[in-house]
Amino acid sequence: MFEGCVEIRNHYSDYLDGSCDPQARKSIRFHLDYCGSCRQELEAWETMHGDLRGMQRLQVPPELALRLRVGVSRAAHRKWFASLRVWLDDVLQPVLLPASGGVLAAVICFCLIMGSLAVPVSKTPDVPLGSPTPPSVIELAPIDFNTPDAPVIVVVPVDAGGRPMRYRVLSGATTPELLRQLDRVIYFSKFRSATWYGQPTDGQFVLSLRRITVRG
């Protein structure tokens, strides 16, 4: 029944008091027949047990007995309340959990419905989705050159990121100096990309440069 000496010795008190069940007592006796160490330990227990029985019993003062009874009564009262709380938890928890879950699900559904009905506020101007918009200039670099009498017309491809790509001159006299000036003007300007159905896309921007003469 028992597996080792430690487990046997844990039952010495019950064995000496005669409160062991017959099967445990039989197992302890069988073990003691073959284990001298446990027999010596049992003899020490028997000596201590006899000394305790031979001690004079002291009478508990009435005041101490009253305090002990009060303490036991309070402990039993607290235990009764603890048992009642556990019983209420066991009874109400199966009812409250589905109810709480239903309320939570209703709140989540309500928030999702209201969120889908809410119209988002946008600070960007409304753009008709069905019509494309061409590229536009956000900021043009300073122009510090004079063109001939005829205007110079330049086509500037602008990608979806608003970056100008390699341009080409459609009309007008072109010189190496003019082309260098055009490089500085176009590649240092800021463009807004074209859109198609509200999405940025590639486009072309037409730039016309004409000489302006101011006479004083």
C-alpha positions as CSV (number, residue, x, y, z in Angstrom):
1,M,0.0,0.0,0.0
2,F,2.8,2.4,0.9
3,E,5.8,3.0,-1.4
4,G,8.6,4.1,0.9
5,C,9.9,4.8,4.4
6,V,8.9,8.5,4.3
7,E,5.3,7.6,3.5
8,I,5.2,5.0,6.3
9,R,6.6,7.4,8.9
10,N,3.9,10.0,8.0
11,H,1.3,7.6,9.4
12,Y,3.1,6.8,12.7
13,S,0.8,9.2,14.7
14,D,-2.4,7.5,13.4
15,Y,-0.8,4.1,13.9
16,L,0.0,4.8,17.6
17,D,-3.4,6.4,18.2
18,G,-5.1,3.3,16.7
19,S,-7.0,5.4,14.1
20,C,-5.5,3.7,11.0
21,D,-7.7,1.6,8.8
22,P,-6.9,-2.2,8.9
23,Q,-5.3,-2.2,5.4
24,A,-2.9,0.7,6.4
25,R,-2.0,-1.0,9.7
26,K,-1.3,-4.2,8.0
27,S,1.0,-2.5,5.5
28,I,2.9,-0.6,8.2
29,R,3.5,-3.9,10.2
30,F,4.7,-5.7,7.1
31,H,7.2,-2.9,6.4
32,L,8.4,-2.8,10.0
33,D,9.2,-6.5,9.8
34,Y,11.9,-5.8,7.1
35,C,13.0,-2.2,7.9
36,G,15.2,-1.7,11.0
37,S,15.5,2.0,10.5
38,C,11.7,2.5,10.5
39,R,11.5,0.3,13.7
40,Q,13.9,2.5,15.5
41,E,12.0,5.6,14.3
42,L,8.7,4.0,15.6
43,E,10.3,3.3,19.0
44,A,11.2,7.0,19.3
45,W,7.7,7.9,18.4
46,E,6.3,5.5,21.0
47,T,8.6,7.0,23.7
48,M,7.5,10.5,22.8
49,H,3.9,9.3,22.7
50,G,4.2,7.9,26.2
51,D,5.8,11.0,27.5
52,L,3.0,13.1,26.1
53,R,0.3,10.9,27.7
54,G,2.1,11.1,31.0
55,M,2.0,14.9,31.1
56,Q,-0.4,16.6,33.4
57,R,-3.4,18.1,31.6
58,L,-3.9,21.8,32.2
59,Q,-7.3,23.3,32.7
60,V,-8.2,26.0,30.1
61,P,-9.2,29.2,31.8
62,P,-12.9,30.1,31.2
63,E,-11.9,33.4,29.5
64,L,-9.7,31.6,27.0
65,A,-12.3,29.0,26.4
66,L,-14.8,31.7,25.6
67,R,-12.5,33.5,23.2
68,L,-11.7,30.2,21.5
69,R,-15.5,29.4,21.0
70,V,-16.0,32.9,19.7
71,G,-13.2,32.6,17.2
72,V,-14.4,29.2,16.1
73,S,-17.9,30.6,15.6
74,R,-16.6,33.5,13.5
75,A,-14.6,31.2,11.4
76,A,-17.6,29.0,10.8
77,H,-19.7,32.1,10.0
78,R,-17.1,33.3,7.4
79,K,-16.9,29.8,5.9
80,W,-20.7,29.8,5.6
81,F,-20.6,33.1,3.7
82,A,-17.8,31.8,1.5
83,S,-19.8,28.7,0.7
84,L,-22.8,30.8,-0.1
85,R,-20.8,32.9,-2.5
86,V,-19.4,29.9,-4.3
87,W,-22.9,28.4,-4.6
88,L,-24.2,31.7,-6.1
89,D,-21.3,31.9,-8.5
90,D,-22.0,28.3,-9.6
91,V,-25.7,29.0,-10.1
92,L,-25.5,32.5,-11.7
93,Q,-22.4,32.2,-13.8
94,P,-24.0,30.0,-16.5
95,V,-26.8,32.5,-16.8
96,L,-24.8,35.7,-16.6
97,L,-22.1,34.6,-19.1
98,P,-24.5,34.2,-22.1
99,A,-26.3,37.4,-21.2
100,S,-23.0,39.3,-21.0
101,G,-21.9,37.8,-24.3
102,G,-25.2,38.8,-25.9
103,V,-25.0,42.4,-24.7
104,L,-21.3,42.7,-25.8
105,A,-22.2,41.3,-29.2
106,A,-25.1,43.8,-29.5
107,V,-22.8,46.7,-28.6
108,I,-20.2,45.6,-31.2
109,C,-22.8,45.2,-33.9
110,F,-24.2,48.6,-33.1
111,C,-20.8,50.2,-33.3
112,L,-20.1,48.5,-36.7
113,I,-23.4,49.7,-38.1
114,M,-23.0,53.3,-36.9
115,G,-19.4,53.3,-38.2
116,S,-20.5,52.1,-41.7
117,L,-23.2,54.8,-41.8
118,A,-20.9,57.6,-40.7
119,V,-19.6,59.8,-43.6
120,P,-15.9,60.4,-43.3
121,V,-14.8,64.0,-43.3
122,S,-12.2,64.8,-45.9
123,K,-10.2,68.1,-46.2
124,T,-9.4,67.4,-49.9
125,P,-11.6,69.0,-52.5
126,D,-14.1,66.8,-54.2
127,V,-12.9,65.4,-57.5
128,P,-15.3,63.8,-59.9
129,L,-14.2,60.2,-60.1
130,G,-15.4,59.6,-63.6
131,S,-13.4,62.5,-65.2
132,P,-9.6,62.6,-65.4
133,T,-7.6,65.6,-64.2
134,P,-4.4,66.7,-66.0
135,P,-1.2,67.5,-64.2
136,S,-0.8,71.0,-62.8
137,V,2.0,73.2,-61.5
138,I,2.4,73.6,-57.7
139,E,5.4,75.8,-57.8
140,L,7.3,76.9,-60.9
141,A,11.1,77.5,-60.6
142,P,12.3,81.1,-61.2
143,I,12.6,82.0,-64.9
144,D,15.7,84.1,-65.7
145,F,16.0,84.0,-69.5
146,N,14.3,85.7,-72.4
147,T,12.7,83.7,-75.2
148,P,12.6,84.9,-78.8
149,D,9.5,86.7,-80.2
150,A,7.8,83.3,-80.9
151,P,6.8,81.4,-77.7
152,V,8.5,78.2,-76.8
153,I,6.1,75.4,-76.2
154,V,7.3,72.5,-74.0
155,V,5.6,69.2,-73.3
156,V,6.5,67.9,-69.8
157,P,5.6,64.3,-68.9
158,V,4.8,64.0,-65.2
159,D,4.6,60.6,-63.5
160,A,2.2,59.4,-60.9
161,G,4.5,60.7,-58.1
162,G,4.4,64.2,-59.5
163,R,8.0,64.0,-60.8
164,P,8.8,65.6,-64.2
165,M,10.4,63.3,-66.8
166,R,12.4,64.0,-69.9
167,Y,10.6,66.9,-71.7
168,R,10.5,67.8,-75.4
169,V,10.1,71.2,-77.2
170,L,7.2,71.3,-79.6
171,S,7.8,74.6,-81.1
172,G,10.1,77.6,-80.8
173,A,13.7,78.3,-81.4
174,T,16.0,76.2,-79.2
175,T,19.6,77.0,-78.4
176,P,22.0,75.2,-76.0
177,E,21.7,78.1,-73.5
178,L,17.9,77.9,-73.7
179,L,17.9,74.2,-73.1
180,R,20.1,74.5,-70.1
181,Q,17.7,77.2,-68.7
182,L,14.7,74.9,-69.5
183,D,16.4,72.1,-67.5
184,R,16.7,74.3,-64.4
185,V,13.1,75.6,-64.7
186,I,11.4,72.2,-65.3
187,Y,13.4,69.9,-63.1
188,F,13.3,72.3,-60.1
189,S,9.6,72.9,-60.4
190,K,6.9,71.1,-58.4
191,F,4.0,69.4,-60.2
192,R,0.8,67.7,-59.1
193,S,0.2,64.4,-60.9
194,A,-2.8,63.6,-63.1
195,T,-5.6,61.5,-61.7
196,W,-7.9,58.9,-63.2
197,Y,-10.9,57.8,-61.2
198,G,-9.3,59.5,-58.2
199,Q,-6.0,57.6,-58.5
200,P,-2.6,59.3,-59.4
201,T,-1.4,58.4,-62.9
202,D,1.0,59.6,-65.6
203,G,0.2,62.6,-67.6
204,Q,1.6,65.4,-69.7
205,F,1.8,69.1,-68.9
206,V,2.1,71.8,-71.7
207,L,4.2,74.8,-70.8
208,S,4.3,77.9,-73.0
209,L,7.1,80.4,-72.4
210,R,6.9,83.9,-74.0
211,R,9.2,86.8,-73.8
212,I,7.7,89.8,-71.9
213,T,9.2,93.2,-72.5
214,V,8.7,95.9,-70.0
215,R,9.5,99.5,-71.2
216,G,9.9,102.4,-68.8
